[in-house]
Amino acid sequence: MSDRGGPIRQALIAGGGIGGLAAALAASRAGWEVRLYERTPVFSEVGAGIQLGPNVVRVLHGWGLKTELARVAAFPYRLQVRDAMSGRELGVLPLGERALQKYGAPYVTVHRADLHDLLLRSVLVQDKVWLNRDSCLASYEDTGRVVTLKTTQGLEVEGDALIGADGLWSRVREQLLLNDGPPRVTGHLAYRAMLPQASLPERLRSQQVTAWLGPKLHVVQYPVRGGDWLNVVAIVQGQIQSDLQSWDHSTNAADLQAAIQLTCAPLRDLIAAVTECGAQAGPAWRLWGLCDRPPMRGAHQQAQGRVALLGDAAHPMLPYLAQGAGMAIEDAAELGAALAQALDPAFELPALLQRYAQNRWQRNARVQARALRNGQIFHAEGALRWGRDASLKVLGQKLLDLPWLYGGTNSNQR
Ligand SMILES: Cc1cc2nc3c(=O)[nH]c(=O)nc-3n(C[C@H](O)[C@H](O)[C@H](O)COP(=O)(O)OP(=O)(O)OC[C@H]3O[C@@H](n4cnc5c(N)ncnc54)[C@H](O)[C@@H]3O)c2cc1C
C-alpha cells in the first residue's frame, strides 16, 4: 500500500537518457515503484555541453538538486550575439543576477555527462527504483488494465504505466500508431567540441554564451564544468551520408574549416584553436546530423491509454532554442504531478496521463516551432538578415529575453 492507502503503482520507463532519468526521479518522488530499461550496457551521455534556462533550473532546484547542480554548472554572465562575418556585436542579454531576479533561478550551462550523472545518482538513492542496462524495449501491450513491456532479450514485465523516453527513434512512439513516419532529416549538421579553457590561448577563454550568426551557419560557445571547460557547437547546412541512427560521428575538422572560411578572423581563430588544442586526446570535433519532427498537433501525440511519451520521443526539435532536454525535464515534472494523483483510487490513470499530455503538448509544440524559426533567423541571408540585425540593434535585449519560456513551465502557464 502507498502512504495514501492506495495500491503501490509501477512505472515502466524505456530509455535512460536525461529524459528517462528525470522521469524515474519524478515518478519515484511521487511514490511509484520504477523499473527503467536502457538498451546500452552503460548509463552515459555524450561529451558535449547543454544550456539550461531558468525554467529548467527551477525544476531541478525543486527536486532538491540545487547544490549538486551548482557544483558542476557554469553560470554565464550574459548572452552575446555576434555577426559571424564581421564579428560585430548584434545584441546582448544579461544573464547572471538578472535571470535569477527575474525568473527565480539562474541560466546555467553544463557538461551533459555531469547532468546525466547528477540525475543518475539522485535516482539511485530513491527507494524502489530498479535500473536495467542492456535491456532494449522491443514492444509493449496495453490491455487497458495493465501494460506489458517486452525486451529484445526476451524479458516481459507488467506495470501500471509505460513511459516512452527512448529518444528520437522511439519504438514506443512507433507502436502508438501516430502515423507520422520517421523523424525528418533537416539537412543541418552539428560539429561539437569541448576542451579545458586552460588549453586555449587566454584571448579565447570565455565565461559568456556567444552566438555567432552567419549565412547558412551559426556557432555557439559557452563555458561548462564551473567555467573550466569551453563547449563549442558549429551548425552548418549539409547531409550525413552514413547511418543517422548512430548519430555521433568522428569527423574531419577540414570540412568544418572549409564551411567557415568566409567568416571573420576571431571566429576562424576560435575554430582553429579548438581544432588544434582539442585534438590532443583524439579528434576535436564530433559530428551529428540533426533530425526533428513538425511541432506537435495534439495531446494524443503525447499519451494514449496507459502509455505516455516524454522528451525527444514525443517532440524532437532542432537545438536552436537550447530547450530539448529542458522540455524533457519539464515533461517529467508534469508527469510526476499526474502520477502522484494516481495513488488516489478515485483517479483513473489513463485520464491523468491525458491531463499530463494536455498540460504539456502546446508548450512543447511552441518550443519546437520557435526552434525551427530560430534556425531560419540564425542562418538568414539577404533582406531577412538585414532585418534581423536591425531589429537586434534596436530591440536586442527585448528580443533575446523570452519570459513565456523562462517564466513558465507548462501549457496553461503561457
Ligand atoms: C547539437 C545539439 C545541441 C543541443 N543543445 C541543447 C541545449 O543546449 N539544451 C537543451 O535543453 N537541449 C539541447 N539539445 C537537445 C537534447 O540533447 C535532447 O532533447 C535530449 O538529450 C533528449 O533527451 P531524451 O532522454 O528524451 O532522449 P535521448 O537523450 O535520446 O535518450 C534516449 C535514451 O533511450 C535509450 N533507448 C533508445 N531506444 C531504446 C529502447 N528501444 N529500449 C531502451 N532504451 C532505449 C537510448 O540509448 C538513450 O539512452 C541539443 C541537441 C543537439 C543535437
Ligand as a Chemical Component Dictionary entry (heavy atoms), coordinates in Angstrom:
data_LIG
# 
_chem_comp.id                   LIG 
_chem_comp.type                 NON-POLYMER 
_chem_comp.pdbx_formal_charge   0 
_chem_comp.three_letter_code    LIG 
# 
loop_
_chem_comp_atom.comp_id 
_chem_comp_atom.atom_id 
_chem_comp_atom.alt_atom_id 
_chem_comp_atom.type_symbol 
_chem_comp_atom.charge 
_chem_comp_atom.model_Cartn_x 
_chem_comp_atom.model_Cartn_y 
_chem_comp_atom.model_Cartn_z 
_chem_comp_atom.pdbx_ordinal 
LIG C1  C1  C 0 23.772 19.741 -31.097 1  
LIG C2  C2  C 0 22.723 19.646 -30.016 2  
LIG C3  C3  C 0 22.716 20.608 -29.006 3  
LIG C4  C4  C 0 21.722 20.564 -28.018 4  
LIG N1  N1  N 0 21.729 21.524 -27.038 5  
LIG C5  C5  C 0 20.754 21.529 -26.090 6  
LIG C6  C6  C 0 20.741 22.525 -25.068 7  
LIG O1  O1  O 0 21.608 23.389 -25.010 8  
LIG N2  N2  N 0 19.735 22.480 -24.144 9  
LIG C7  C7  C 0 18.762 21.509 -24.162 10 
LIG O2  O2  O 0 17.886 21.503 -23.273 11 
LIG N3  N3  N 0 18.758 20.548 -25.126 12 
LIG C8  C8  C 0 19.713 20.533 -26.084 13 
LIG N4  N4  N 0 19.727 19.563 -27.052 14 
LIG C9  C9  C 0 18.624 18.575 -27.085 15 
LIG C10 C10 C 0 18.849 17.437 -26.093 16 
LIG O3  O3  O 0 20.089 16.859 -26.330 17 
LIG C11 C11 C 0 17.758 16.377 -26.259 18 
LIG O4  O4  O 0 16.498 16.979 -26.372 19 
LIG C12 C12 C 0 17.760 15.442 -25.032 20 
LIG O5  O5  O 0 19.005 14.822 -24.880 21 
LIG C13 C13 C 0 16.654 14.394 -25.168 22 
LIG O6  O6  O 0 16.717 13.516 -24.071 23 
LIG P1  P1  P 0 15.871 12.180 -24.086 24 
LIG O7  O7  O 0 16.180 11.491 -22.799 25 
LIG O8  O8  O 0 14.453 12.487 -24.433 26 
LIG O9  O9  O 0 16.434 11.351 -25.316 27 
LIG P2  P2  P 0 17.883 10.677 -25.507 28 
LIG O10 O10 O 0 18.946 11.525 -24.925 29 
LIG O11 O11 O 0 17.977 10.324 -26.940 30 
LIG O12 O12 O 0 17.798 9.353  -24.619 31 
LIG C14 C14 C 0 17.088 8.231  -25.064 32 
LIG C15 C15 C 0 17.647 7.013  -24.333 33 
LIG O13 O13 O 0 16.835 5.886  -24.652 34 
LIG C16 C16 C 0 17.657 4.802  -24.981 35 
LIG N5  N5  N 0 16.874 3.944  -25.881 36 
LIG C17 C17 C 0 16.578 4.138  -27.189 37 
LIG N6  N6  N 0 15.782 3.171  -27.665 38 
LIG C18 C18 C 0 15.577 2.323  -26.618 39 
LIG C19 C19 C 0 14.820 1.121  -26.479 40 
LIG N7  N7  N 0 14.124 0.596  -27.513 41 
LIG N8  N8  N 0 14.815 0.498  -25.272 42 
LIG C20 C20 C 0 15.519 1.019  -24.214 43 
LIG N9  N9  N 0 16.251 2.151  -24.300 44 
LIG C21 C21 C 0 16.263 2.803  -25.488 45 
LIG C22 C22 C 0 18.899 5.412  -25.617 46 
LIG O14 O14 O 0 20.006 4.557  -25.566 47 
LIG C23 C23 C 0 19.068 6.667  -24.751 48 
LIG O15 O15 O 0 19.828 6.406  -23.594 49 
LIG C24 C24 C 0 20.724 19.556 -28.041 50 
LIG C25 C25 C 0 20.766 18.575 -29.040 51 
LIG C26 C26 C 0 21.750 18.620 -30.022 52 
LIG C27 C27 C 0 21.773 17.560 -31.079 53 
# 
loop_
_chem_comp_bond.comp_id 
_chem_comp_bond.atom_id_1 
_chem_comp_bond.atom_id_2 
_chem_comp_bond.value_order 
_chem_comp_bond.pdbx_ordinal 
LIG C1  C2  SING 1  
LIG C2  C3  SING 2  
LIG C2  C26 DOUB 3  
LIG C3  C4  DOUB 4  
LIG C4  N1  SING 5  
LIG C4  C24 SING 6  
LIG N1  C5  DOUB 7  
LIG C5  C6  SING 8  
LIG C5  C8  SING 9  
LIG C6  O1  DOUB 10 
LIG C6  N2  SING 11 
LIG N2  C7  SING 12 
LIG C7  O2  DOUB 13 
LIG C7  N3  SING 14 
LIG N3  C8  DOUB 15 
LIG C8  N4  SING 16 
LIG N4  C9  SING 17 
LIG N4  C24 SING 18 
LIG C9  C10 SING 19 
LIG C10 O3  SING 20 
LIG C10 C11 SING 21 
LIG C11 O4  SING 22 
LIG C11 C12 SING 23 
LIG C12 O5  SING 24 
LIG C12 C13 SING 25 
LIG C13 O6  SING 26 
LIG O6  P1  SING 27 
LIG P1  O7  DOUB 28 
LIG P1  O8  SING 29 
LIG P1  O9  SING 30 
LIG O9  P2  SING 31 
LIG P2  O10 DOUB 32 
LIG P2  O11 SING 33 
LIG P2  O12 SING 34 
LIG O12 C14 SING 35 
LIG C14 C15 SING 36 
LIG C15 O13 SING 37 
LIG C15 C23 SING 38 
LIG O13 C16 SING 39 
LIG C16 N5  SING 40 
LIG C16 C22 SING 41 
LIG N5  C17 SING 42 
LIG N5  C21 SING 43 
LIG C17 N6  DOUB 44 
LIG N6  C18 SING 45 
LIG C18 C19 SING 46 
LIG C18 C21 DOUB 47 
LIG C19 N7  SING 48 
LIG C19 N8  DOUB 49 
LIG N8  C20 SING 50 
LIG C20 N9  DOUB 51 
LIG N9  C21 SING 52 
LIG C22 O14 SING 53 
LIG C22 C23 SING 54 
LIG C23 O15 SING 55 
LIG C24 C25 DOUB 56 
LIG C25 C26 SING 57 
LIG C26 C27 SING 58 
# 
